[in-house]
Amino acid sequence: MLRIKSDKADAELIALYGAEQSPKESKSLEEYRRRLKSYTTVRASYVKQLTAMRNLLHSQRISGQSDERILRRIKSTIKGLKKVIKKLDKEMEEIIKGSGVRDVYERLLSIKGIGKVTAIGIIAYLGDLRDFKSSKQVASYIGITPKIMQSGKSLNNSLGITKQGNSRLRTLFYLASLSASRSNNACKSLYKRLLSRGKQKKTALIAVSNKLVRQVFAIVKHERVFQNDYACNV
């Protein structure tokens, strides 16, 4: 709410924040994580292009007016994009192998619903999770925690998720939840239970995403391998 915007005012505010909050010293990003983040960004761009070209091919086919040479060129572009994406995936796995977190990668892959792309994204953006004290902190960082309004007549109204976090990880976990709702026993049970209560599919999938975050945190933090038939008696 400051009315003055200047270097001096900003410096005083930062100094006050530091004195009151005593924030932890920031750590520079590990080289392998920096490279993986770059790779995941480029890969996402290629995947977006691939989707666009597939849609273009479909629209040209159903129009019935496209020249066969045009179709061949679109197909050639699609083939080239697939080849590049496959190459990027291979190079990212090579980075993982030489990073010292291959064991983390393998444990992530043991979780039903977490594929190679999601596992690499988790390592790139979250590292080995040592900087997080709880799964709730991870969920908050990703931006899949519930957004609640408690004001006036609108008491305890849910406004979906906060979306104030890492959008790429949010997308990866949501896509992973589609698979986990079918293959991950705990996630599948949660998904069916929420649907039976009348919840919308998207809401149920967000809940599954949060369940996956808890599984990821537990598996990585405690250095365990995921057991799909595990039942907690607590």
Secondary structure, DSSP 8 states (H G I E B T S, - for coil): --S---HHHHHHHHHHHHHHH---------HHHHHHHHHHHHHHHHHHHHHHHHHHHHHHHHHS---HHHHHHHHHHHHHHHHHHHHHHHHHHHHHHTTT-HHHHHHHHTSTT--HHHHHHHHHHHTTSTT-SSHHHHHHHHT-SEEEEEETTEEEEEEEE---S-HHHHHHHHHHHHHHHHH-HHHHHHHHHHHHTT--HHHHHHHHHHHHHHHHHHHHHTT----TT-----
